[in-house]
Amino acid sequence: MVNTWEAPPSPREQNLLWQALNKALGIDLKLIIVPGGLHGQKIATTMASGEVPDLMMVRGFYPRVADFAVSESTDLTDHLSGDNILKYPNLANIPAYAWQEMGLMAGRIYGIPLVRPVTGTAILTNRDLFTKASGGAFAGDGWDADTYVDTCVELSDRKHFALGTYGGTAYNLGAHSLWHGAPNGYALEGDKLIKAEATNEYRQALEFTRDMFRRKVFHPDGLTTDITVMKTLFYNGTVRSMPDGFPAYAAAVPAIKGTFEIDLMHAPTGLGKGPGTAVGNTLYGYTLIKKTSKARTELLLRVLDFLAAPFGSEEYQLINFGLEGKHFERDKNGDLKLLDLATRENGNTLPVKYLAAPPTVSYIPGDPGAVRRVHAYQTKDLKIGKKNPMAGFRSTYSDRNSAALNTPLADTAVAVIEGRKPMADWDKAVQRWHRDGGNRILDELLAEYEAVNAG
């Protein structure tokens, strides 16, 4: 079971890439593909039903998922420890920081981490329009807060909107908070742990986002629109930017077929104590193997090892680009030239990368300029990036109660942005979060952090 942020693939019987992957693996891979926005609900239903698939991708913030992993999935510690990891060289190639961010559950390894770039998520941007509307300041030295706001206003009218959003993005509040200098998740100040939402910088970002909303620069149906629909609106120019992950950048470049240049939104200067961005959030989720025999566990680990094959391997080429002559051809320099079928059958539409994947590389067939742009973004991003000091640490209370605590906080933020509640209600919501269990989460995280870093 995996999630997807793309339109679903064609059925296996009609999908040449899926058929080729099954042939290479020597198995009949049957995927349960769930839209990303519904995946958490599907996982909760699956955990309650007891009908668990062989491989199940989960997100670390899903409620009670760590308890479920320990009770219902295979302990992989002995399979992956010592010389045993040599059986799975591609899993061994997954960087240590991804394993560390996944962390242990009950002191054991229960998942295969899905690694993502250190520079985290980003906002896909129509570079042509943002550059023109900003007078050339976009991504340059003149890209400050006032220019960002003015550019967004310039690019918005009754039919077009500078900023596209979708459910869970809270009108880009996460990016805005980092741009104001808020922590990435948490901040350690001496012997005190502080949640990002409790900082003054986050509050300033909330006010800033509310002001942007009043200027009508967001797509009006953003938070009720599925991400796949928002992608279409970005590709056709209805929205000029949208938040997404780095894998989406590589998928978007060929999808727009050269109608404009895609870039990533650089953090503007002049906001609060910023600018800042999130780095080190390298874990998208992890894959569990249901409890089964040793032989079947080893088979499933070999499947995951195949899917984690690195860039440059035949396996990677097949998973991401398909079959030569069907999905791509080669130019005189050996670079890949994607064919029409590759727009429908590729590593994004057939989302096995949400079961296992290698470290991300920046390679986009036929478009070195797009690679240079993402490299320039990441180079800047790393200089101002903030790590989450609690990455890899676990609060049992949070694992079991995070949704009940965090949902009211997120709902209040959206209500404030949309003008349905005053800022005073945000302050009360933060206080309730601490009172109703947040302080316990902070204490548990800090205790685990101090235990690991003692001495």
C-alpha positions as CSV (number, residue, x, y, z in Angstrom):
1,M,0.0,0.0,0.0
2,V,1.4,3.4,-1.0
3,N,0.2,6.9,-1.4
4,T,0.4,9.1,-4.5
5,W,0.3,12.8,-5.4
6,E,-0.4,12.1,-9.1
7,A,-3.2,10.8,-11.1
8,P,-3.5,7.0,-10.8
9,P,-1.7,4.8,-13.3
10,S,-3.4,2.8,-16.0
11,P,-4.2,-0.7,-14.9
12,R,-1.4,-3.3,-14.8
13,E,-2.8,-5.2,-17.8
14,Q,-2.4,-2.0,-19.9
15,N,0.7,-0.6,-18.3
16,L,4.0,-1.5,-20.0
17,L,6.1,-0.1,-17.2
18,W,4.3,-2.0,-14.5
19,Q,4.5,-5.2,-16.6
20,A,8.3,-4.6,-17.1
21,L,8.8,-4.0,-13.4
22,N,7.0,-7.2,-12.5
23,K,9.1,-9.1,-15.0
24,A,12.4,-7.7,-13.6
25,L,11.3,-8.4,-10.0
26,G,10.0,-11.9,-10.8
27,I,6.8,-11.3,-8.9
28,D,3.3,-10.0,-9.5
29,L,3.4,-6.6,-7.7
30,K,-0.2,-5.6,-6.8
31,L,-0.3,-2.0,-5.6
32,I,-3.0,-0.4,-3.4
33,I,-2.6,3.2,-4.4
34,V,-4.3,5.8,-2.2
35,P,-4.5,9.6,-2.9
36,G,-2.1,11.4,-0.6
37,G,-4.8,13.4,1.1
38,L,-6.7,10.2,2.0
39,H,-3.8,8.0,2.9
40,G,-3.8,8.7,6.6
41,Q,-7.5,7.7,6.8
42,K,-6.8,4.5,4.8
43,I,-3.9,3.6,7.1
44,A,-6.1,4.1,10.2
45,T,-8.8,1.9,8.7
46,T,-6.3,-0.8,7.7
47,M,-4.7,-0.8,11.2
48,A,-8.2,-1.3,12.7
49,S,-9.2,-4.0,10.3
50,G,-6.2,-6.3,10.8
51,E,-6.1,-6.9,7.0
52,V,-2.5,-5.7,6.5
53,P,-0.8,-5.9,3.1
54,D,2.7,-7.4,2.8
55,L,4.2,-3.9,2.4
56,M,2.7,-0.8,3.8
57,M,4.0,2.8,3.6
58,V,3.2,5.0,6.6
59,R,4.0,8.5,7.7
60,G,5.7,9.1,11.1
61,F,3.1,11.6,12.2
62,Y,0.1,9.2,11.8
63,P,-1.5,8.5,15.1
64,R,-0.5,5.2,16.9
65,V,1.6,4.1,13.9
66,A,4.6,3.3,16.1
67,D,2.5,1.1,18.3
68,F,1.1,-0.6,15.3
69,A,4.6,-1.2,13.8
70,V,5.8,-2.9,17.0
71,S,2.7,-5.1,17.4
72,E,1.9,-6.0,13.8
73,S,4.9,-5.7,11.6
74,T,8.2,-7.6,11.3
75,D,11.2,-6.7,13.4
76,L,13.9,-6.1,10.9
77,T,16.7,-5.5,13.3
78,D,18.4,-8.9,12.8
79,H,17.8,-8.9,9.1
80,L,19.6,-5.5,8.6
81,S,22.3,-5.7,11.3
82,G,25.9,-6.6,11.0
83,D,26.9,-8.6,7.9
84,N,23.2,-9.3,7.1
85,I,22.9,-5.9,5.6
86,L,25.3,-7.0,2.9
87,K,22.5,-9.0,1.3
88,Y,20.7,-5.7,0.6
89,P,23.4,-3.3,-0.7
90,N,20.9,-0.7,-1.9
91,L,19.1,-0.5,1.5
92,A,22.6,-0.1,3.0
93,N,23.1,2.8,0.7
94,I,20.2,4.8,2.3
95,P,22.0,7.5,4.2
96,A,22.4,7.1,8.0
97,Y,20.6,10.3,8.6
98,A,17.4,8.9,7.2
99,W,17.6,5.8,9.4
100,Q,18.3,8.1,12.4
101,E,15.3,10.4,11.6
102,M,13.0,7.3,11.4
103,G,14.3,6.3,14.8
104,L,13.9,3.1,16.7
105,M,10.5,1.8,17.9
106,A,10.7,-0.1,21.2
107,G,14.5,-0.1,20.6
108,R,14.3,-2.0,17.4
109,I,14.2,-1.4,13.6
110,Y,10.7,-1.8,12.1
111,G,10.8,0.1,8.9
112,I,12.7,1.0,5.7
113,P,13.1,4.8,5.6
114,L,11.9,6.7,2.5
115,V,14.7,9.2,2.1
116,R,14.2,12.7,0.7
117,P,16.7,15.6,0.0
118,V,18.1,17.4,3.0
119,T,16.6,20.6,1.6
120,G,13.1,19.3,2.1
121,T,9.9,20.6,0.5
122,A,9.7,23.6,-1.8
123,I,7.3,25.9,-3.7
124,L,7.2,25.2,-7.4
125,T,7.2,28.5,-9.2
126,N,6.5,29.9,-12.7
127,R,9.9,31.5,-13.1
128,D,9.0,33.5,-16.2
129,L,6.0,35.2,-14.6
130,F,7.6,35.9,-11.2
131,T,10.8,37.3,-12.9
132,K,8.8,39.6,-15.1
133,A,6.4,40.8,-12.4
134,S,9.2,41.4,-10.0
135,G,11.2,43.4,-12.4
136,G,13.9,40.8,-12.5
137,A,14.3,40.6,-8.7
138,F,13.0,37.0,-8.3
139,A,15.8,34.8,-7.0
140,G,18.2,37.7,-7.0
141,D,19.5,40.2,-4.4
142,G,16.4,42.3,-4.6
143,W,14.0,39.6,-3.7
144,D,12.7,41.0,-0.4
145,A,9.4,40.8,1.5
146,D,7.9,43.9,-0.1
147,T,8.8,42.7,-3.6
148,Y,7.4,39.2,-2.9
149,V,4.1,40.7,-1.8
150,D,3.9,43.2,-4.7
151,T,4.8,40.4,-7.2
152,C,2.0,38.1,-5.8
153,V,-0.5,40.9,-6.1
154,E,0.6,41.7,-9.6
155,L,0.2,38.1,-10.7
156,S,-3.3,37.7,-9.2
157,D,-6.6,38.7,-10.8
158,R,-10.1,37.2,-11.0
159,K,-8.9,34.2,-13.0
160,H,-5.3,33.8,-11.9
161,F,-3.6,33.5,-8.6
162,A,0.0,33.9,-7.5
163,L,-0.2,31.2,-4.8
164,G,-1.8,27.8,-5.2
165,T,-2.5,25.7,-2.1
166,Y,-4.3,22.5,-1.2
167,G,-5.5,20.7,1.8
168,G,-3.0,20.6,4.7
169,T,-0.8,23.5,3.4
170,A,-2.5,26.2,5.5
171,Y,-1.9,28.9,2.8
172,N,1.9,28.3,2.8
173,L,2.0,29.1,6.5
174,G,4.9,26.6,7.0
175,A,7.1,28.4,4.5
176,H,6.1,31.8,5.7
177,S,6.9,30.9,9.3
178,L,10.4,29.8,8.4
179,W,10.9,32.9,6.3
180,H,10.1,34.9,9.5
181,G,12.8,32.9,11.4
182,A,10.5,30.5,13.3
183,P,12.1,27.1,14.2
184,N,11.8,24.0,12.1
185,G,9.4,22.1,14.3
186,Y,11.0,22.8,17.6
187,A,13.8,25.0,19.2
188,L,16.1,24.1,22.0
189,E,16.8,27.1,24.2
190,G,19.1,26.0,27.1
191,D,17.2,23.2,28.9
192,K,13.8,24.2,27.4
193,L,12.1,22.8,24.3
194,I,9.8,25.2,22.4
195,K,7.3,24.3,19.8
196,A,7.5,26.4,16.6
197,E,3.9,27.5,16.8
198,A,4.5,29.0,20.3
199,T,7.1,31.4,19.0
200,N,6.6,35.1,18.2
201,E,8.1,34.5,14.8
202,Y,5.4,32.0,14.0
203,R,2.7,34.4,15.2
204,Q,4.2,37.1,12.9
205,A,4.0,34.7,10.0
206,L,0.4,34.0,10.8
207,E,-0.4,37.7,10.6
208,F,1.6,38.0,7.4
209,T,-0.3,35.1,5.8
210,R,-3.6,36.6,6.9
211,D,-2.6,39.8,5.1
212,M,-1.7,37.9,2.0
213,F,-5.1,36.2,2.1
214,R,-6.8,39.6,2.3
215,R,-4.9,40.6,-0.9
216,K,-6.6,37.7,-2.7
217,V,-3.4,36.1,-4.0
218,F,-4.3,32.6,-3.0
219,H,-6.5,30.3,-5.1
220,P,-10.0,30.7,-3.4
221,D,-10.7,26.9,-3.5
222,G,-7.1,26.0,-2.5
223,L,-7.7,24.1,0.8
224,T,-10.6,22.1,-0.6
225,T,-8.8,21.2,-3.8
226,D,-6.9,18.0,-4.3
227,I,-3.2,18.3,-5.0
228,T,-3.6,16.6,-8.4
229,V,-6.1,19.2,-9.5
230,M,-3.8,22.0,-8.2
231,K,-1.0,20.5,-10.2
232,T,-3.1,20.9,-13.3
233,L,-3.9,24.5,-12.4
234,F,-0.2,25.2,-12.0
235,Y,0.7,23.5,-15.3
236,N,-1.9,25.5,-17.2
237,G,-1.0,28.8,-15.6
238,T,-4.1,29.4,-13.5
239,V,-1.9,29.4,-10.4
240,R,1.6,30.7,-10.6
241,S,3.1,28.6,-7.8
242,M,2.3,25.8,-5.5
243,P,4.0,24.0,-2.6
244,D,5.3,20.4,-3.2
245,G,8.3,18.2,-2.7
246,F,11.5,18.0,-4.7
247,P,10.4,14.8,-6.6
248,A,7.5,16.9,-7.9
249,Y,9.9,19.4,-9.5
250,A,11.4,16.7,-11.7
251,A,7.9,15.5,-12.7
252,A,6.6,19.0,-13.4
253,V,9.4,20.0,-15.8
254,P,8.4,17.5,-18.6
255,A,4.7,17.9,-17.7
256,I,4.5,21.5,-18.8
257,K,6.2,20.7,-22.1
258,G,8.3,23.9,-22.3
259,T,5.4,26.3,-21.9
260,F,7.4,28.1,-19.1
261,E,10.4,27.7,-16.9
262,I,9.9,26.2,-13.5
263,D,11.9,27.3,-10.5
264,L,11.7,27.0,-6.8
265,M,10.5,29.9,-4.6
266,H,13.5,31.5,-2.9
267,A,12.9,32.8,0.6
268,P,12.6,36.6,0.6
269,T,14.6,38.8,2.9
270,G,13.2,41.3,5.4
271,L,10.7,39.2,7.4
272,G,11.1,38.9,11.1
273,K,14.3,37.2,12.1
274,G,14.5,35.4,8.7
275,P,15.0,34.3,6.2
276,G,15.1,30.6,7.0
277,T,14.1,27.3,5.5
278,A,13.7,23.8,6.7
279,V,16.6,21.4,6.2
280,G,17.3,17.9,7.6
281,N,13.7,16.7,7.2
282,T,14.9,13.8,5.2
283,L,12.3,11.3,6.1
284,Y,9.1,11.1,4.0
285,G,7.9,8.0,5.8
286,Y,8.8,4.4,6.1
287,T,7.7,1.0,4.8
288,L,6.6,-1.8,7.2
289,I,6.6,-5.5,6.4
290,K,3.7,-7.4,7.9
291,K,4.6,-10.2,10.3
292,T,5.4,-13.3,8.2
293,S,8.0,-16.0,7.8
294,K,11.7,-15.4,7.6
295,A,11.8,-16.6,4.0
296,R,9.0,-14.2,2.9
297,T,10.5,-11.3,4.9
298,E,13.8,-11.9,3.0
299,L,11.9,-11.9,-0.3
300,L,10.1,-8.7,0.5
301,L,13.5,-7.1,1.5
302,R,14.9,-8.1,-1.8
303,V,12.0,-6.4,-3.5
304,L,12.6,-3.2,-1.5
305,D,16.4,-3.5,-2.2
306,F,15.6,-3.6,-6.0
307,L,13.4,-0.5,-5.7
308,A,16.2,1.4,-3.8
309,A,18.7,0.8,-6.6
310,P,20.8,4.0,-7.1
311,F,21.0,6.5,-10.0
312,G,22.9,5.0,-12.9
313,S,21.7,1.5,-12.4
314,E,19.5,-0.4,-14.9
315,E,17.0,-0.9,-12.1
316,Y,16.8,2.9,-11.5
317,Q,16.4,3.6,-15.2
318,L,13.5,1.1,-15.5
319,I,11.7,2.4,-12.4
320,N,12.0,6.0,-13.2
321,F,12.1,6.2,-17.0
322,G,10.7,2.9,-18.3
323,L,11.8,0.9,-21.4
324,E,14.1,2.1,-24.1
325,G,12.2,2.4,-27.4
326,K,8.9,2.6,-25.5
327,H,9.2,5.3,-22.9
328,F,12.5,6.9,-24.0
329,E,15.2,7.1,-26.7
330,R,18.8,8.3,-26.5
331,D,20.2,11.3,-28.2
332,K,23.7,11.4,-29.7
333,N,25.2,12.2,-26.3
334,G,23.5,9.3,-24.6
335,D,21.0,11.5,-22.7
336,L,17.5,10.2,-22.5
337,K,14.8,11.7,-24.6
338,L,11.3,11.0,-23.2
339,L,8.6,9.8,-25.5
340,D,4.9,10.4,-25.2
341,L,4.2,7.2,-23.2
342,A,6.6,8.4,-20.5
343,T,4.2,11.3,-19.6
344,R,1.6,8.6,-18.6
345,E,3.9,5.8,-17.4
346,N,6.8,6.9,-15.2
347,G,8.2,6.7,-11.7
348,N,5.7,9.2,-10.4
349,T,2.5,7.8,-11.9
350,L,3.6,4.3,-10.8
351,P,4.5,5.3,-7.3
352,V,6.8,2.4,-6.1
353,K,9.2,5.1,-4.9
354,Y,6.8,5.2,-1.9
355,L,7.9,1.7,-1.0
356,A,11.6,2.2,-1.2
357,A,13.9,4.7,-3.1
358,P,17.6,5.6,-3.3
359,P,19.0,9.0,-2.3
360,T,17.6,11.7,-4.6
361,V,19.7,13.1,-7.4
362,S,19.0,16.1,-9.7
363,Y,18.6,14.7,-13.2
364,I,16.0,15.8,-15.7
365,P,16.3,14.3,-19.1
366,G,17.0,16.9,-21.8
367,D,16.9,19.9,-19.5
368,P,20.2,20.8,-17.8
369,G,18.9,24.3,-17.2
370,A,16.2,22.9,-14.9
371,V,18.9,21.0,-13.0
372,R,21.0,24.1,-12.6
373,R,18.1,26.0,-11.2
374,V,17.3,23.4,-8.5
375,H,21.0,23.2,-7.7
376,A,21.1,27.0,-7.2
377,Y,18.1,26.8,-5.0
378,Q,19.5,24.0,-2.8
379,T,22.9,25.8,-2.5
380,K,21.1,28.9,-1.1
381,D,18.7,26.8,1.0
382,L,21.5,25.1,2.8
383,K,23.0,28.4,3.9
384,I,19.9,29.5,5.7
385,G,18.4,26.1,6.6
386,K,17.3,25.1,10.1
387,K,17.3,21.5,11.3
388,N,14.6,20.1,13.6
389,P,16.5,19.2,16.8
390,M,13.9,16.6,17.6
391,A,14.1,14.7,14.3
392,G,14.4,11.0,15.1
393,F,13.2,11.3,18.7
394,R,9.8,10.0,19.7
395,S,7.1,10.9,22.2
396,T,4.8,8.1,23.0
397,Y,2.1,10.5,24.0
398,S,2.5,12.3,20.7
399,D,2.4,9.0,18.7
400,R,-1.0,8.3,20.3
401,N,-2.6,11.8,20.6
402,S,-1.0,14.0,18.0
403,A,-4.1,14.3,15.8
404,A,-6.3,15.3,18.7
405,L,-3.8,18.0,19.8
406,N,-2.6,19.3,16.4
407,T,-5.8,19.4,14.5
408,P,-7.5,22.2,16.6
409,L,-4.3,24.2,16.3
410,A,-4.1,23.9,12.5
411,D,-7.9,24.6,12.2
412,T,-7.5,27.8,14.2
413,A,-4.6,28.9,12.1
414,V,-6.7,28.6,8.9
415,A,-9.6,30.3,10.6
416,V,-7.4,33.3,11.5
417,I,-5.9,33.5,8.0
418,E,-9.4,33.5,6.5
419,G,-10.5,36.2,8.9
420,R,-13.1,34.0,10.7
421,K,-11.2,34.3,14.0
422,P,-9.1,37.0,15.6
423,M,-5.4,36.6,16.5
424,A,-6.4,36.3,20.2
425,D,-8.0,32.9,19.4
426,W,-4.6,31.7,18.1
427,D,-3.0,32.6,21.4
428,K,-5.7,30.6,23.2
429,A,-5.2,27.7,20.9
430,V,-1.5,27.6,21.6
431,Q,-2.2,27.7,25.3
432,R,-4.7,24.8,25.0
433,W,-2.2,22.8,23.1
434,H,0.3,23.0,26.0
435,R,-2.4,22.4,28.6
436,D,-4.1,19.5,27.0
437,G,-1.0,17.4,26.4
438,G,1.6,19.5,24.6
439,N,3.7,20.0,27.7
440,R,3.8,16.3,28.1
441,I,5.1,15.9,24.6
442,L,7.8,18.5,25.1
443,D,8.9,16.7,28.3
444,E,9.0,13.3,26.7
445,L,10.9,14.6,23.6
446,L,13.4,16.5,25.8
447,A,14.0,13.5,28.1
448,E,14.8,11.3,25.1
449,Y,17.0,13.9,23.6
450,E,18.9,14.4,26.9
451,A,19.3,10.6,27.4
452,V,20.9,10.2,23.9
453,N,23.1,13.2,24.3
454,A,24.1,12.7,28.0
455,G,27.8,12.9,28.6
